[in-house]
Amino acid sequence: MKIQRLEAIPYAIPYTHPLRFASGEVHTADHVLIRLHTDTGIIGTADAPPRPYTYGETQASIIAVVQDIFAPQLVGLDILDRAKIRAVMDRTINNQVAKGAVDIAVWDAIGQLLGTSVHKLLGGFTDSMRVSHMLGFKPAQELLDEALRFGEQYGITTFKLKVGRRPLSLDIEACHVLREGLGEEVEIYLDANRGWSANEAMEVLRRTEGLGLTMLEEPCDAKEAISRRRLVEHSPIPIVADESVPTAGDASRELLSGGANAICIKTARSGFTEATEILGLCTGLGVDVTMGNQIDTQVGSLATVTFGAAFEATSRRAGELSNFLDMSDDLLADPIQIRDGRIAVRNLPGVGAIIDEDKLAHYRQA
């Protein structure tokens, strides 16, 4: 089965409200749906979420690199030659989200060819993942109200609090209010999206000591090498690298340099192939991993569940899987359901992302 053509379809779906965090603000999901067509009629599907303020990729750049750079080199290759496909894409530096989406589409097509779920092809460890919900920049009481609502409605018991604001007291207050309002059994962890300096992050950890926070993600820019290493050495909780580790090589650098002692894996920027490499590196070194979210649609969240539930290490912690709830609509024909705080994998050939063609026609931009 050979690759016949690659399609990069731009579309836009509004969020129900603006999503704000230290590295940016978004109002609309301006994404790209990747469709990999084969000569047997099988189509592999994946979603590419541009995040220009984090990785530099835009909707236009993803379309250009997929259609103008990758497609001419990939057309005619056997879909099972994953290593060759990966090597072709690696000739082009950066563009991690574009590469990741093509890789997921390749896996999706392979799963359909074999009549097997990609979840089982990857490892098939468990059939669902616990869900972590992201809480954005809001007043402390509004954050608590949202967390209580999601706990009641979906059974979610893990929350990722977006921090990185100044004055620091805004986020410190939010931590205290959430802990008091949610109780000790609910997990809370922080993500600063590089919004603070390493020393500011140290101050926040000092003033939230005793609240039972479990992790602090990307507290400062990884370029603050010395101060960040000092933060990792003195922090009572894991310091998670996220934006600074889009590749296995980046993860290796941060772990070996002491810039982090836990890693966030995002299939949206690594696909399944490089995500497997990053996971192997982390498990070999005894480093905790989390499954992150790039404000993914349901198509993207399904890919995260597919990978995260396939391995023991990635299924230990709740995955960030609920950002699609902030979207006004989605492209999946069969929407994702969160039940008792979990999302189940789909026992279908491939990834199981079946697109509603009417919705795609409505939201597509070209």
C-alpha positions in Angstrom: 0.0 0.0 0.0 1.6 3.3 -1.1 1.0 6.9 -0.3 -0.9 8.5 -3.2 -1.3 12.1 -1.9 -1.3 14.3 1.2 -4.1 16.7 1.9 -3.8 19.6 4.3 -7.2 21.2 5.0 -7.4 24.4 7.0 -10.4 24.9 9.2 -11.5 27.1 12.0 -13.8 26.4 15.0 -14.4 29.1 17.6 -13.8 28.5 21.3 -16.7 29.1 23.7 -14.5 31.7 25.4 -11.0 33.1 25.1 -8.3 30.7 26.5 -5.5 32.6 28.3 -2.2 31.5 29.6 1.3 32.9 30.0 2.5 32.2 26.4 -0.6 33.5 24.6 -4.3 33.8 24.1 -6.6 32.0 21.6 -10.1 32.7 20.4 -10.5 30.2 17.6 -9.0 26.8 16.8 -7.3 27.5 13.4 -6.2 24.0 12.7 -5.2 21.8 9.8 -6.7 18.4 9.1 -4.2 16.1 7.5 -5.5 13.4 5.2 -3.0 10.8 3.9 -4.6 9.0 0.8 -3.3 5.6 -0.2 -3.6 3.7 -3.5 -6.0 1.2 -1.9 -8.5 3.9 -0.8 -7.5 3.9 2.8 -7.2 7.4 4.3 -5.1 8.1 7.4 -6.3 11.1 9.4 -4.7 13.5 12.0 -5.1 17.0 13.3 -2.4 19.6 13.4 -2.8 22.4 15.9 -0.6 25.5 15.1 0.8 27.2 18.1 2.9 30.1 16.7 3.6 31.6 20.2 5.1 28.3 21.3 6.6 26.5 18.4 6.5 29.1 15.6 4.2 27.1 13.3 1.1 28.6 11.8 -1.8 27.2 9.8 -0.3 28.5 6.6 3.2 27.1 7.4 1.8 23.7 8.2 -0.1 23.6 4.9 3.0 24.7 3.0 5.4 22.3 4.4 3.0 19.3 4.1 1.9 20.0 0.6 5.1 21.6 -0.9 7.9 19.8 1.0 6.7 16.5 2.4 4.1 15.4 -0.2 6.5 15.4 -3.2 9.0 13.3 -1.3 6.5 10.9 0.4 4.2 10.1 -2.5 5.0 6.6 -3.8 6.5 5.3 -0.5 5.1 2.2 1.1 2.9 3.1 4.1 4.7 0.4 6.1 8.1 2.0 5.6 7.7 4.2 8.7 11.4 4.7 9.2 11.9 5.8 5.6 9.0 8.2 5.9 10.4 9.6 9.2 13.8 10.1 7.6 12.4 12.0 4.7 10.6 14.4 7.0 13.6 14.8 9.2 15.5 16.3 6.3 13.4 19.4 7.0 14.3 20.9 10.4 11.7 22.0 13.0 8.0 21.9 11.8 7.3 19.4 14.6 3.5 19.7 14.5 3.4 19.2 10.8 5.6 16.1 11.1 3.7 14.8 14.0 0.4 15.0 12.2 1.7 13.2 9.1 3.2 10.5 11.4 -0.2 9.9 13.1 -1.9 9.8 9.8 0.6 7.1 8.7 -0.1 5.0 11.8 -3.8 5.5 11.3 -3.6 4.1 7.7 -1.4 1.2 8.9 -4.0 0.3 11.6 -6.7 0.3 9.0 -4.7 -1.8 6.6 -4.1 -4.4 9.4 -7.6 -4.2 10.7 -6.2 -3.4 14.2 -6.4 -0.4 16.5 -3.2 1.7 16.7 -3.7 1.5 20.5 -3.0 -2.2 20.3 -0.2 -1.8 17.7 1.6 0.5 20.1 1.2 -1.6 23.3 -2.4 -1.9 24.4 -1.7 -1.6 28.1 -5.1 -0.3 29.2 -8.4 0.6 27.7 -8.8 4.2 29.0 -7.1 7.2 30.6 -7.9 9.4 33.5 -8.6 13.0 32.5 -6.9 16.1 33.7 -8.7 19.4 33.0 -6.8 22.7 32.4 -7.9 25.8 34.3 -6.9 29.1 32.6 -6.3 32.6 33.8 -9.4 33.7 35.8 -10.1 35.0 39.3 -9.5 32.4 42.0 -13.2 31.9 42.8 -14.1 31.4 39.2 -11.4 28.8 38.9 -12.8 26.9 41.8 -16.3 27.1 40.5 -15.1 25.7 37.2 -13.2 22.9 38.8 -16.2 22.0 41.0 -18.4 21.9 37.9 -16.1 19.7 36.0 -15.8 17.4 38.9 -19.5 17.1 39.3 -20.3 16.8 35.6 -17.5 14.6 34.4 -16.0 13.0 37.5 -12.6 14.7 36.9 -10.3 14.7 40.0 -7.1 16.1 38.5 -6.6 19.8 37.5 -3.8 21.6 35.8 -3.7 25.2 36.8 -2.2 27.7 34.3 0.0 30.1 36.1 2.8 32.5 35.2 1.1 35.8 36.1 2.4 38.8 37.8 2.0 39.8 40.6 2.8 36.3 41.9 0.1 36.7 44.5 -2.6 36.1 41.8 -1.5 32.5 41.2 -0.6 31.9 44.8 -4.1 32.9 45.9 -5.6 30.6 43.2 -3.6 27.6 44.5 -4.8 28.2 48.1 -8.4 28.7 47.0 -8.5 25.6 44.9 -6.9 23.4 47.6 -9.3 24.7 50.2 -12.3 24.3 48.0 -11.5 21.0 46.3 -10.1 19.1 49.3 -6.9 17.1 49.8 -7.9 14.2 47.5 -8.0 16.2 44.3 -4.7 16.5 42.4 -3.5 20.0 41.4 -0.4 20.8 39.4 0.9 24.0 37.8 2.0 25.0 34.3 3.7 28.4 34.0 4.3 28.3 30.2 7.7 30.0 30.8 5.9 33.0 32.4 8.2 33.4 35.4 11.9 33.5 36.0 13.4 30.5 37.9 13.7 32.6 41.0 10.1 33.7 40.8 9.1 30.0 40.5 11.1 29.3 43.6 9.2 32.0 45.5 5.9 30.5 44.4 6.9 27.0 45.6 7.9 28.5 48.9 4.5 30.3 49.3 2.5 27.2 48.3 4.4 24.7 50.4 2.0 22.3 52.2 -0.7 22.5 49.5 0.1 19.2 48.0 0.9 20.4 44.5 2.2 17.5 42.5 4.2 19.1 39.6 5.4 22.4 38.1 5.6 22.5 34.3 7.8 24.9 32.3 8.3 27.4 35.2 10.7 29.5 33.2 12.5 29.6 29.8 14.8 26.6 29.6 17.5 29.1 28.4 17.8 30.1 32.1 20.1 27.1 32.4 21.9 27.8 35.7 18.9 29.2 37.5 16.6 26.5 36.2 19.0 23.8 37.3 19.1 25.3 40.7 15.3 25.3 40.8 15.2 21.6 39.8 17.7 20.8 42.6 15.7 22.6 45.3 12.1 21.9 44.2 10.1 19.5 46.4 8.1 18.5 43.4 9.0 17.4 39.8 9.9 20.2 37.3 8.3 19.1 34.0 9.8 20.1 30.7 7.2 20.7 28.0 7.7 23.4 25.3 11.5 22.9 25.7 11.4 19.2 24.7 9.6 18.8 21.4 12.0 16.1 20.3 13.8 13.1 21.9 17.1 15.0 21.6 15.7 18.0 23.4 14.3 15.8 26.2 17.8 14.2 26.5 19.4 17.6 26.8 17.1 18.9 29.5 17.3 15.7 31.6 21.0 15.3 31.3 21.7 19.0 32.0 19.5 19.0 35.1 16.9 21.4 33.5 14.0 19.1 34.3 13.3 15.8 36.1 10.0 14.9 34.3 8.8 15.2 30.7 5.5 16.1 29.1 4.8 14.1 25.9 2.5 15.6 23.3 1.5 13.5 20.3 0.5 16.6 18.4 4.1 17.7 18.1 5.9 14.3 18.1 3.4 11.9 16.4 3.5 8.4 17.7 6.9 7.5 16.4 9.0 10.1 18.2 6.7 10.0 21.3 7.7 6.3 21.6 11.3 7.3 21.5 10.8 10.0 24.1 8.9 7.5 26.3 11.7 4.9 26.0 14.3 7.5 27.0 12.3 8.5 30.1 11.5 5.0 31.2 15.1 3.9 30.7 16.2 6.8 33.0 13.4 6.3 35.5 11.8 9.7 34.7 8.1 10.4 35.1 6.1 11.4 32.0 2.8 13.1 31.5 0.5 13.2 28.5 0.0 16.9 27.5 -2.5 18.8 25.4 -1.9 21.4 22.7 -5.4 22.7 23.0 -6.4 19.7 20.9 -9.6 19.1 19.2 -11.4 15.8 19.8 -9.4 14.4 16.8 -6.2 15.3 18.6 -7.4 14.2 22.0 -8.3 10.8 20.6 -4.7 10.5 19.4 -3.4 11.3 22.8 -5.7 8.7 24.4 -4.6 6.1 21.8 -0.9 6.6 22.7 -1.3 7.3 26.4 -3.4 4.2 27.2 -1.0 2.0 25.2 1.8 2.1 27.8 2.0 1.6 31.5 4.2 4.7 32.2 2.0 7.1 30.2 -1.2 5.8 31.8 0.0 6.3 35.4 -1.0 10.0 35.5 -4.1 11.7 34.3 -3.7 12.9 30.7 -4.7 16.4 29.6 -7.6 15.4 27.4 -10.5 17.8 28.0 -9.5 21.0 26.2 -12.0 20.1 23.4 -14.8 21.0 25.9 -13.8 24.6 25.4 -14.6 24.4 21.7 -18.0 25.3 20.3 -18.0 22.2 18.0 -15.8 19.5 16.6 -15.2 17.4 13.5 -15.6 13.9 15.0 -18.7 12.0 13.8 -18.9 10.2 17.1 -18.0 12.7 19.9 -15.7 11.8 22.7 -17.4 11.0 26.1 -15.9 11.6 29.5 -17.3 9.1 32.0 -16.3 8.8 35.6 -13.3 11.0 34.8 -12.0 8.8 32.0 -11.9 8.6 28.2 -11.9 5.2 26.6 -9.8 4.2 23.6 -11.7 3.2 20.5 -11.6 -0.4 19.5 -11.6 0.4 15.7 -9.0 -0.1 13.0 -6.5 2.8 13.1 -6.9 5.6 15.5 -10.7 5.6 15.1 -11.1 9.3 14.2 -14.1 9.2 11.8 -14.7 12.7 10.5 -18.2 14.2 10.1 -17.9 15.4 6.4 -20.7 17.9 6.8 -19.0 19.6 9.7 -15.7 19.6 7.8 -17.4 21.3 4.9 -18.9 23.9 7.2 -15.7 24.8 9.0 -13.0 24.4 6.3 -11.4 27.6 5.0 -10.3 26.4 1.6 
